[in-house]
Amino acid sequence: MKSAESAAGKQRGRPFRPGRSGNPKGRPVGQRNKATLLAEQLLDSQAEQLIGKAVELALKGDAVCIRMLIERLIPVRRDRPCPFNLPDIKNITDARALMTSVLEAVSTGSLTPAEAADVGKLATLLISTYQAEIFEERLEALESTQ
């Protein structure tokens, strides 16, 4: 059984003070893992043959190869333009018209709920901008009266 002194001598858990690491400079910028570099070299030298084999297997009906090739050739589209007519927004009260039109677009299927949420975030930013503008005007008016 270990004595309390020997157990206390070994530090366990977090050996570094918060905010300090054992390697303060960290990994040099641009430095890459040696295993990754080796794997890339091996793949680069055989890339043409590997792609040919994947195409051959896909043409024979291998579903995994078909899916992989399609995903590489036609990547999933993350964002797309929204066919949505924005109402004129010149002040904070026009934001209500914007949100009403967004809800109508979702209900008709012109926008997906996710697209509507993105437009809603933009509307929130716009409203915040207008509110900051109004606040600044009111503050300037108060300061000028004093």
N, C-alpha and C positions, 0 to 999 in steps of 0.2 A: 504494500500500500504506500502511495506517495505521501510525503509529508506536506504540510501546508506551505512550508517555505519553498520547496522545489516547484510546487504548483504555481505559487505566486511569482516565481522568477520567470516563467514563460508567459509572454503576453499572448493572449488569444483574442480572436474577434477582430477588433479594429486597431491595428498597430499605429495608424497615422492619425494625427490630430485632424479635426474637421477642417476642410479647406486646404489641406496639404496632402500631397500624394508622395509615394516613394520615388516617382519619376516626374518632377515638376515641369520639365520641358515637354514631356509626352512624346508620342511617336512623331518623327520628323514629317513635315508636310510632303505629301507625294510618296512616302514610303509605303510599299505594298507588301503583303504577306508573301513569303517565299513559296509556300505551297500553291497559292493562287497563281503566281507568276509561272511556276513550273507547269501547272495544269493548262494555263493559257498557251504556253509554248507547244505542249503536246497536241492540244486541240487545233491550234493554228496550222501545224504541219499536216494534219489529217482532215482539215475542215472540208475540203472538196469531196473526199471519199465518204465522209460521214453524212454530208448533205445528200449526196447521191444515194446512199443506202437508205436514208430516211424517206426520200422521195420514192424509191423502189418499194419499200415496205408499205408506204401509204397507198401506192397504186395497186398493191396486192390486197388492200382492204384493212390494213392494220389501223384500228380506230385511234389508238394513242398517237401514232405517227401523223395521221390525218389532222387530229386536233392540234398537235404541236406545230405542224407546218402552217395551219390556218392562223393560229394565234401569233406566229412570228410574221407571217406575210400581211395579215390584216389585224393589227392590234386593236384591242377594245378601245372604243372611243369614249373618252372621259367626259368631255364637254361637247356640246353642240349648240349652234345658234338656235335660239327659241323663236318660233314664229309668233311673236306677241307684240301687239301695238301698245306702246306706252302712252298714257294720256299726258298732256302737258302738265308739268309740275313746276310751278313758279313760287309756291309758298307751302307752308306746313299743312294747310287745309287740303291742298291737292293730293297729299299723300293718302287720304281716305279714298279718293277716286282711284288711285293706283292700286290699293289693296283690294278694292271692290272688283276692279277689272282682273286682277290676278285670280281671285276666287272664282269669277265667272269663267276664266280660261281653264282652270282646273276642272270645274264642273262640266265643261263641254269637251274636255279631253285634249284641248290645245296645248296645255302644259301638264307635265307630271307633277305630283306633289313635291318631289325633290327639286324640280326646277322652280316651282312656286316658292319654296323655302329659300332658295338662293336669291330670287328677286326680292323676297321679303327682307332678307338681310341687307340688300342694297337699299331698300326703302328705309330701313331702320337707320342706316348710316346717313341717308339723306335727311331724315327727320332730325337726327342728332346735330347735323350741320346747321340746319335751320334754327334749332333751339339755341345752339351756341351763338349764332348770329343775333338772335333776339336778345339773348342775355347780355351780349356785348353792347348792343344799342341801349338797353335799359341802364346798364352800368355807366356808360358814357353820359347818358342824360342825367343820372343821379350825381355824378361827379361834377358835371358842368353847373349844376344848381348850387353846389356847395362852395 
